[in-house]
């Protein structure tokens, strides 16, 4: 029933059923991730903290997937300190754990926190993948640090990491006012096969328009 309620986006019903199960001393261990998700979507931080306490009581806070979900839950509410506390208490971490924590800082526009977590990840022997870089670079782009955004993007490419479609759009948007960088990333769009995505082409048109390269913007529009 819990899964059915959540699949139907009936989060209130799902949480109501969870409450009844608790009163009957029935512990939905296998569905606890769904309970955390419901609390997060509902947007009730007080209820989220109660569910976190339940996870501790049921010894689920040591479960990798539950801990990852709790970190992401606090990140959705902008509570990076709480997210980091859960992260630091984890006995086992996966690449997902690190990416979720970096994303928490990114959503809070905390570029230093995101970069610090990336450095910590590297120091502990983890290889950074495209998801990690996308979370980090997006945080600097959101804060308007376009030079740093570009430098990190180039560093990522030098390390042989392929860009995601999401990251390509972020970098294109950060190239407004810098025609040379815009043309470089456009070449990456072509070699990476990103031209087939309409939202990538739209980002290029916008970027060329803001850079005053009207003819290039018109050409990009004509070949859509």
Buried (B, 14 or more C-beta within 10 A) or exposed (E): EBEEBBEEEBBEBBBEBBEEBEEEEEBBEEBBBBBBBBBBBBEBBEBBBEBBEBBEEBEBBEBBBBBBBBBBBBBBBBBBEBBBEBBEEBEEBBBBBBBBBBBBBBBBBBBEBBBEBBEEBEEEEBEBBBBBBBBBBBBBBBBEBBEBBBEBBEEBEEEEBEBBBBBBBBBBBBBBEBBEBBBBBBEBBEEBEBBEBEEBBBBBBBBBBBBEBEEBBEEBBEEE
